[in-house]
Amino acid sequence: MRSKRDYIIRIRQVVDQGLLSHMPTAQAKEVIAFIEKNVDNMRELSLRMAIKVATLRKQMPDKWQRVAKITCCREVR
């Protein structure tokens, strides 16, 4: 894979195949939307990162985005 777009497409494919089947579809879409919105600041684009963000979404429903920005994104200067 060469570009961020390629990584996003692959992550979407695997999520559609059931990677995040343990959570409701709406929540999985929120996770993908978060990754797409922050694609330029993510520490890495990978399936592991998608799982990490999904875990945060499930464990901290009220503050998951804030925590994900701190733990999964690079510092923006």
N, C-alpha and C positions, 0 to 999 in steps of 0.2 A: 504494500500500500504506500502511496506516495503523498497524498494530500490529506488535509483535515477533512475535506469533503468525503474522501474515500473511507476514512475511519468512521465518520458519522453514518454513512450508508451501511457499513458493515455492522455497526452497533445496532442500528435500527433493524436490520435483517435478523440478527440473533435474538433481539428482544421479541420480534414478531414470531419467532420460532419457539418462544417459551422461556427465555432466560429469566424473565421477571414474572413468571406465572404464579409465584407465591403472593403476589400483590394484585389488587384490583387494577383493571386496565387504565382507569383515570389516573391513578398514582404513577403507573409506569410511564404514561404520557407526560406527566409532570417532570419525571426524572429525565426523560429524553429532551424535553423542552429546556430544562435547566442546563444540560450539557451543551445543547445547540446555542443557547444564549451566551454561555461563557466559554465557547470553544477556543477563543484566542487566549484565554487566561488559565485554562486547565493545565495542571502539572503534567498530565499525560492523557492521551485519548486511547482508552482500551476498554475491553469488556470488564476487566477488574475494576476500573474506575466507575463504570456504570453500576456494577454491583455495590460498590462502596456508597455511591450516592443513593441508591435504592435502599440500602440498609439504614442510612441516616434518615431517609424519608419515612421509613417505617417506624424507627425507634423514637424519633423526635418530630412528631407531626406539626408542632407549632413553630419550631425554630430550625428546621432541617436546612433551609436554604442558607441561613446565616452561617451555620456550622460547616456546611459544604463549601461555602466560599472561603472559609478560613482554612479548612483541611485539604481541599481538593484543587484549589486555585492558587496560582502564583500571586505574589504581592504586586499590586498595581501601583506604580509610582507616577 
